[in-house]
Amino acid sequence: MVKRFNYQGGFILAGVFGKLKTLKKGMMFPDKYDFLKSQLGKKPIEEASLSEEVVIPLSQHIGAPCKPLVEVKQRVLVGQKIGDSNGFVSAPVHSSVSGEIKAIEPRLIFTGDKVLSVIIAPDGKQEVAGFNGLSEEEIVCPDKVRAVVRESGIVGLGGAAFPTHVKLTPPKDKPVKDVIVNGCECEPFIAGDHRNMLENAESIIDGLRIILQTIGAEKGYIAIETNKIDALHHISNLVSSEKNIKVVPLNAKYPQGAEKQLIQVVLGREVPSGCIPCEVGALVQNVGTTIAISKAIREGKPLFERVLSVTGSGINEPKNLRVKIGTSVSHLIKECGGFKGEPGKVVFGGPMTGFALFDLSVPVVKGTSGIVVFKKGTASISDPRGCIRCGRCVQVCPINIMPNFIGQYVEAGMIDNAESSGVMDCIECGVCAYVCPAQRPLIQFMRYAKSKIVANRKKGGK
C-alpha cells in the first residue's frame, strides 16, 4: 500500500518507489498553486473549435526560418506542408486546417516581433492531406525514422522548439546511452503534459521505444513529479514489463524539468557549461514531443496541433485543449468562457518562463505550453529597488551563477562582466526574480545581456 503525505507543496511517496530524487536548488511553490494545477490536471483534454482565421508563422523553431511553399488563394489541406528550409537545424511547417490562403505576410508573434506567416481562412471541412507512417520493417532503419521526424516538422514542445531530428542525430563520437522523457511539467498552473500522460501514455512509451532504437540508446527513463500521482501510477503499470524502460518519480520542485537539471537529477551527470546533453551520453525529450514522434512514425501525422492549458485566476473556465497551430490567443480565451473579471495580465506560456502579451491576436505556435490569465491586481509588480544583497537569488539558482552581480553588471552596461560571470548559462527559469524581495527584474536583465552577447558574436565581437 502507498503512503503519501503533503510536504511543502508536493507529495512524498513511500513503500513503493523508495527514496525519491529531487533538484538540490530551485524552489517549491505555495500549496495554493499546486492545488490549482492538480485541479486542472483532473480535466480531460478537449478539442478546441476552429477559429475564423489561422496565422501560421514560418519560423516556429530554433534554426533557419522556412520559406513559403504555397501561394495566395491556393487551397490547402490539413497536414499539407506550407513552408520549408534547406537548413539542417530547421523544421518545416504544415497547415493545421483546410481552407484558402488569404495572405503571406509578416504578422505579430508572442515575442513582439513580426514574422513572415501564412494566413489561412478555414473552410470547416478539415480535409486531410494523404500521409502514411512507416512499416515495422522500415522503423528499424534510423535514417528513415529521422527523415520522417524531420518531414513532420517535430520540434521540442516543452518550449525550446529545437528541431527533434537534430537531437536524434548525435555525433558519432558522442553516443547517447540514456534517454529521459520529461514528464515533470514543473511550472505552476499548466497541466497539458499531465493530461497527455493519462490519455496518451501508450504513445509516450511507443515514442520512447522508437527513440531508443533510432539512436541505439540502452535505457529509457520517464521522469514524473509526485504531484501527478495518477500519471505516475498509470505509466508505472504500463512499463512494468519493459526491460529497458523505467519510471523515475521525483519530488516536485521548480525548475526540475529544465533539460540539464533533469539529467543531473535522474542520471547524476552534470552537463558542463557550454555543452549539450550528448556530451554526457544523455538525451531529453518532452512528453508531447515523444507522442508526436510516435504519431509521425506510426501514422505519418505531421505536427500541426498540440495540447496546452488555458488557465489562471482571470479565466472563467480553465481547460486543457488540443489546439490547431495558428489559432489566436483571443479565440482560446473565448473558448474558455472569456475573462473572469477584469484581466491584469495575459501570459503566453507558463507563468515563470512565458511572455506577457500586449496583443491577443498572436497565434499559438508549436512551443506554446499554455495561456495564463491573471485578474487585475493579482499580477501587479512593485517598482524595483536596488539590490539589498540578501543572496536569495544565489541560494535558489539551479545553475549556480550569481544573478545579483549579473543584474548589477547589466544595469551598469558591463556586458563583458556579465558574460564572464556565466550569464550565457542562464536557463531563464525566473526563480531569481520570483524570490527577490527588492522586486528586481533579474530575468529581464539576463535576457537582455544574452541578446547583446549573441549580437556581438554575430558581428565578430566588434
Order of alpha helices (4+ residues) and beta strands (2+ residues): beta-beta-alpha-beta-beta-beta-beta-beta-beta-beta-beta-alpha-alpha-alpha-beta-alpha-alpha-beta-alpha-beta-alpha-beta-alpha-beta-beta-alpha-beta-beta-beta-alpha-alpha-alpha-alpha-alpha
